Every structure is written in structure tokens, then in C-alpha cells.
């Protein structure tokens, strides 16, 4: 799975798998959160983390639409 996957083309089962993949990536990111919130590393991490959260939300919304 890739972060640039086309969620509009995924089945419900594929979306469930994709959400699990994203949750694993989020857990890995959380483990590696930079300690210094004022650093460039933290700013970069926070930006990537937000992008990941957005992907997760989009995939979840798509799954909910398919299950209606």
C-alpha cells in the first residue's frame, strides 16, 4: 500500500486494510515524535503526521459511504 493510493477505487475490504496500514504508520510516527517541539524536526514531523491523519479521515469517510 502506498500513501498516494486512490481510495475512491478501493473496495470496502481494501479500505479496511488501508486504514490498518495507516494506523501502523501513525503508531510508528508517534514512537518517533521529536522531543523538542520548537525544532525544525518537530515541525516536519507534525506536518507529516497531519497529512497521515487527513489520509486516515478520508479513507474512513469513504468506507462509511460504501457501507451505507
Backbone torsions as a table, in degrees:
resi	resn	phi	psi	omega
1	UNK	NA	147.1	179.3
2	UNK	-122.5	158.5	179.6
3	UNK	-69.8	-21.8	-178.9
4	UNK	-98.1	23.8	-179.8
5	UNK	-62.7	148.2	179.6
6	UNK	-87.8	95.0	-175.7
7	UNK	-66.2	-22.7	178.9
8	UNK	-68.3	-18.5	-179.4
9	UNK	-99.9	-3.7	-176.6
10	UNK	-83.8	148.4	171.1
11	UNK	-78.9	170.6	177.8
12	UNK	-59.8	-41.6	179.6
13	UNK	-63.5	-42.3	178.0
14	UNK	-64.0	-37.7	178.7
15	UNK	-65.9	-39.1	177.2
16	UNK	-60.6	-45.2	178.0
17	UNK	-63.6	-41.0	-179.5
18	UNK	-64.8	-41.6	177.7
19	UNK	-62.0	-40.2	177.7
20	UNK	-63.7	-41.7	176.7
21	UNK	-59.1	-46.5	-179.6
22	UNK	-65.1	-37.8	177.3
23	UNK	-62.7	-39.5	177.6
24	UNK	-64.3	-43.2	178.4
25	UNK	-63.7	-40.0	179.0
26	UNK	-63.6	-41.8	178.3
27	UNK	-62.3	-42.1	177.1
28	UNK	-62.4	-43.1	179.2
29	UNK	-63.2	-43.1	-179.0
30	UNK	-61.1	-35.4	177.9
31	UNK	-66.8	-25.4	-176.0
32	UNK	-109.4	24.0	179.2
33	UNK	-64.2	126.0	177.8
34	UNK	-61.2	141.5	-176.7
35	UNK	-73.1	-35.6	-176.2
36	UNK	-87.2	103.3	-178.2
37	UNK	-67.3	-10.9	-179.9
38	UNK	-99.6	5.2	-176.2
39	UNK	-89.8	160.4	174.3
40	UNK	-64.4	-35.9	179.1
41	UNK	-60.8	-40.6	178.6
42	UNK	-67.8	-41.4	179.1
43	UNK	-60.6	-43.4	177.4
44	UNK	-64.2	-43.9	179.3
45	UNK	-61.0	-45.6	-178.3
46	UNK	-62.8	-38.7	178.4
47	UNK	-65.0	-46.1	178.4
48	UNK	-64.7	-37.9	179.8
49	UNK	-64.9	-42.6	178.5
50	UNK	-63.8	-40.9	177.4
51	UNK	-61.7	-40.8	178.4
52	UNK	-64.5	-42.9	177.3
53	UNK	-61.5	-40.3	178.3
54	UNK	-63.3	-43.7	177.0
55	UNK	-59.6	-44.2	-180.0
56	UNK	-60.3	-47.5	-179.5
57	UNK	-61.4	-41.4	179.2
58	UNK	-64.0	-44.2	179.8
59	UNK	-65.5	-40.3	178.9
60	UNK	-64.9	-43.2	177.6
61	UNK	-60.8	-42.7	179.5
62	UNK	-63.6	-42.5	178.3
63	UNK	-61.4	-43.8	179.6
64	UNK	-62.3	-37.4	176.7
65	UNK	-64.5	-40.8	-179.9
66	UNK	-68.2	-28.3	-177.1
67	UNK	-87.6	-1.3	179.2
68	UNK	-76.2	NA	NA
